[in-house]
Amino acid sequence: MKLTNDNGLEGKVAIVTGASRGIGKAIALAMAQAGAAVVVAARTVEEGGPLEGTILQTAEEIKAQGGRALPLKADVTSEADVKAMVAQALEEMGQIDILVNNAGGTVIRPFMELKLKHWELVFRTNLLGTVACIKAVLPSMMERKYGHIINISSAASMIINEPFTGLAYDVCKAGLNRLTWGLAEEIRGNNVAVNALVPENTTSEGWNYLHPDDDKSSWQTPEMWGGIAVFAATRDPGTFTGRILTTEEAEKEMAGAGWKI
């Protein structure tokens, strides 16, 4: 990854949801390494669950590397939590330049075994949570005429993924793609970009937990997507918007700008 004083994130403030582990944590660390102050947001504050990682640990890693981090507990399925998170971020950081909507989850069951409550949970986490976060940060971004909104989608939005990701999850991620380019077009002219990243199978704690025995030798790394997120956040928000960045498309865009994936 190529970073210079001209294309880094010095002076910027980023909120990254789902930042206690996996792709979210890698993006938070990458943003901090590029110079941004990072609001580390997720539900996990204390260790003890099935997955390793907390927002406090991510924040401490950022601080240990000389960065600035604000850990905030937030459940994106709660509109009150989201509003409180954004209000505190604005109060303590002064601005929000970047929002990374990474928080997500799935229920891996065949269609006939997916109850409506499962669909509702997955939609509230992956899609409605993203909408809530965007609605909370967008007014300040539009007022300042600057911002980057980066939605974390999935290859499962475009293909029948192997291993199985769960149909509710797949549908949500397809919805994120449509939200991305639809909102990008709707707010065009406000200098606020809306883009989506489309990871393939990635060696995150959650995916490893769900598929412990799968061969992961060809899987992508969270750090790769951290670099891609930084790249997206350093583009001109007035022109680099409405992109659904698969691995191939990200690599092409980055190569054209002199970056390596």
C-alpha positions in Angstrom: 0.0 0.0 0.0 1.3 3.4 -1.0 0.7 6.3 1.4 2.2 9.8 1.2 1.4 13.1 2.8 -0.7 13.9 -0.4 -3.0 10.9 -0.2 -3.1 9.8 3.4 -5.8 10.5 6.0 -4.1 13.0 8.2 -6.6 15.2 10.0 -9.5 13.0 9.1 -11.9 11.2 11.5 -13.3 7.7 10.7 -16.1 5.7 12.3 -15.7 2.0 11.8 -18.5 -0.3 13.0 -17.9 -3.9 13.8 -14.3 -2.9 14.6 -13.6 -5.4 17.5 -12.3 -8.0 15.1 -12.0 -9.2 11.5 -12.3 -6.9 8.5 -13.6 -4.1 10.7 -10.5 -4.2 13.0 -8.2 -4.4 10.0 -9.8 -1.3 8.5 -9.7 0.6 11.8 -6.0 -0.1 12.1 -5.3 0.7 8.5 -7.2 4.0 8.8 -5.2 4.9 11.9 -1.9 4.0 10.2 -2.9 6.3 7.3 -3.3 9.2 9.8 -7.0 9.2 10.7 -8.4 9.3 14.2 -10.7 6.3 14.5 -13.9 5.8 16.4 -13.8 2.1 17.1 -17.5 1.0 17.4 -19.0 -2.5 18.1 -21.0 -4.3 20.8 -18.1 -6.2 22.3 -16.4 -4.5 25.2 -15.4 -7.4 27.4 -13.8 -10.7 26.5 -15.5 -14.0 27.1 -17.7 -14.7 24.1 -17.0 -17.3 21.3 -15.0 -14.8 19.3 -11.8 -13.0 20.3 -11.5 -9.2 20.2 -13.1 -6.2 21.8 -13.3 -2.5 20.9 -10.9 -1.7 23.8 -8.3 -4.0 22.4 -8.5 -2.5 18.9 -8.3 1.0 20.4 -5.3 0.0 22.4 -3.5 -1.4 19.3 -4.1 1.9 17.5 -2.8 3.9 20.5 0.2 1.7 20.8 1.1 2.6 17.3 0.8 6.3 18.0 -2.7 6.8 16.7 -5.8 8.3 18.2 -8.8 6.1 19.0 -12.1 6.4 20.7 -13.8 3.1 21.6 -17.6 3.4 21.7 -20.0 0.5 22.5 -22.8 0.6 19.9 -25.3 -1.9 18.6 -26.2 -0.8 15.0 -29.6 -2.5 15.4 -30.5 0.2 17.9 -31.2 3.6 16.4 -30.7 5.1 19.9 -27.2 3.5 20.1 -26.3 4.8 16.6 -27.4 8.3 17.3 -25.6 8.4 20.7 -22.4 7.0 19.0 -22.4 9.7 16.3 -23.2 12.5 18.8 -20.3 11.5 21.0 -18.0 11.1 18.1 -18.9 14.6 16.9 -18.5 16.0 20.4 -15.1 14.5 21.1 -13.6 14.4 17.6 -15.2 17.5 16.1 -16.1 16.0 12.8 -16.8 12.8 10.9 -15.1 12.4 7.6 -15.4 8.6 7.0 -18.0 6.1 7.9 -17.2 2.4 7.4 -20.3 0.2 7.7 -18.8 -3.1 8.5 -21.0 -4.5 11.4 -22.8 -7.6 10.2 -23.8 -11.1 11.0 -25.7 -14.1 9.5 -27.8 -17.1 10.4 -26.6 -20.1 8.3 -29.6 -22.3 7.8 -31.5 -23.5 4.7 -34.3 -21.3 3.5 -37.1 -23.4 5.0 -35.4 -23.4 8.4 -34.9 -19.6 8.4 -37.7 -18.2 10.5 -38.9 -14.7 10.1 -37.2 -13.7 13.3 -33.9 -14.8 11.7 -34.6 -12.7 8.6 -35.4 -9.7 10.8 -32.2 -10.1 12.8 -30.0 -10.3 9.8 -31.7 -7.4 8.0 -31.6 -5.2 11.1 -27.8 -5.9 11.5 -26.6 -5.9 7.9 -28.9 -3.5 6.1 -31.0 -1.4 8.5 -28.0 -0.9 10.8 -26.1 0.5 7.8 -29.1 2.8 6.9 -29.2 4.1 10.5 -25.5 4.9 10.6 -25.7 6.7 7.3 -28.7 8.7 8.3 -26.9 9.7 11.5 -23.6 10.9 9.9 -24.9 12.3 6.6 -26.2 15.6 7.8 -22.8 16.7 9.2 -21.0 15.5 6.1 -23.4 17.3 3.8 -23.1 20.5 5.9 -19.3 20.3 5.6 -19.5 19.3 1.9 -17.1 16.4 2.6 -17.4 12.7 3.4 -16.8 9.1 2.5 -19.3 6.3 3.3 -17.9 2.8 2.7 -20.3 -0.1 2.9 -18.8 -3.6 3.4 -20.7 -5.9 1.0 -19.8 -9.4 0.1 -19.2 -11.6 -3.0 -22.2 -13.5 -1.8 -24.3 -10.6 -3.1 -23.3 -11.5 -6.7 -22.6 -15.3 -6.6 -23.7 -18.5 -5.0 -20.9 -18.5 -2.4 -19.1 -21.6 -1.1 -19.1 -22.1 1.9 -22.8 -21.2 2.3 -23.4 -17.8 3.8 -27.1 -17.9 4.4 -29.7 -16.5 2.0 -30.8 -13.7 4.3 -27.3 -12.5 4.5 -26.8 -12.7 0.7 -30.0 -10.7 0.1 -28.9 -8.0 2.6 -25.6 -7.6 0.9 -27.2 -7.4 -2.5 -29.4 -4.6 -1.0 -26.2 -2.9 0.2 -25.0 -2.7 -3.3 -28.2 -1.2 -4.5 -28.2 1.2 -1.6 -24.6 2.2 -2.4 -25.1 3.3 -6.0 -28.6 4.6 -5.4 -27.6 6.9 -2.6 -24.4 7.9 -4.4 -26.6 9.2 -7.2 -29.2 10.8 -5.0 -26.6 12.9 -3.1 -24.3 13.6 -6.0 -23.1 17.2 -5.9 -22.6 17.2 -2.1 -19.0 16.0 -2.2 -20.0 12.9 -0.2 -18.9 9.6 -1.7 -20.8 6.3 -1.2 -18.9 3.2 -2.2 -19.0 -0.5 -1.4 -16.3 -3.1 -0.9 -17.0 -6.7 -1.9 -14.8 -9.1 0.0 -14.6 -12.8 -0.9 -14.0 -15.5 1.7 -11.8 -13.8 4.3 -9.9 -15.2 7.3 -11.9 -13.3 9.9 -12.6 -14.6 13.4 -16.3 -15.0 12.6 -15.9 -16.8 9.4 -13.2 -19.1 10.9 -15.6 -19.8 13.8 -18.4 -20.8 11.4 -16.1 -22.9 9.2 -13.2 -24.1 11.3 -12.3 -27.1 9.1 -12.4 -25.5 5.7 -9.2 -25.0 3.7 -8.5 -21.3 4.0 -5.1 -21.3 2.1 -6.7 -19.3 -0.8 -8.8 -17.0 1.3 -8.3 -13.2 1.4 -7.0 -11.4 4.5 -8.7 -8.6 6.5 -5.5 -6.5 6.0 -6.0 -6.5 2.3 -9.4 -5.0 2.7 -8.0 -2.5 5.2 -5.7 -1.2 2.5 -8.5 -1.1 -0.1 -10.7 0.9 2.4 -7.9 3.4 2.9 -7.6 3.8 -0.8 -11.3 4.4 -1.2 -11.2 7.0 1.6 -8.4 8.9 -0.1 -10.2 9.4 -3.4 -11.9 12.6 -4.5 -15.5 12.1 -3.0 -16.9 14.3 -5.7 -16.0 11.9 -8.5 -15.1 8.5 -6.9 -18.5 7.4 -5.8 -21.2 4.8 -6.6 -18.5 2.1 -7.0 -19.0 -1.5 -6.1 -15.4 -2.6 -5.7 -14.8 -6.3 -6.2 -11.2 -7.5 -5.7 -10.5 -7.2 -9.4 -12.1 -3.7 -9.7 -10.2 -2.5 -6.6 -6.9 -3.8 -7.9 -7.5 -2.1 -11.3 -8.4 1.3 -9.6 -5.5 1.1 -7.2 -3.0 0.2 -10.0 -4.2 3.2 -12.0 -3.3 5.4 -9.0 0.0 3.8 -8.3 -1.1 1.7 -5.3 -0.7 -2.0 -4.8 -3.5 -4.2 -3.4 
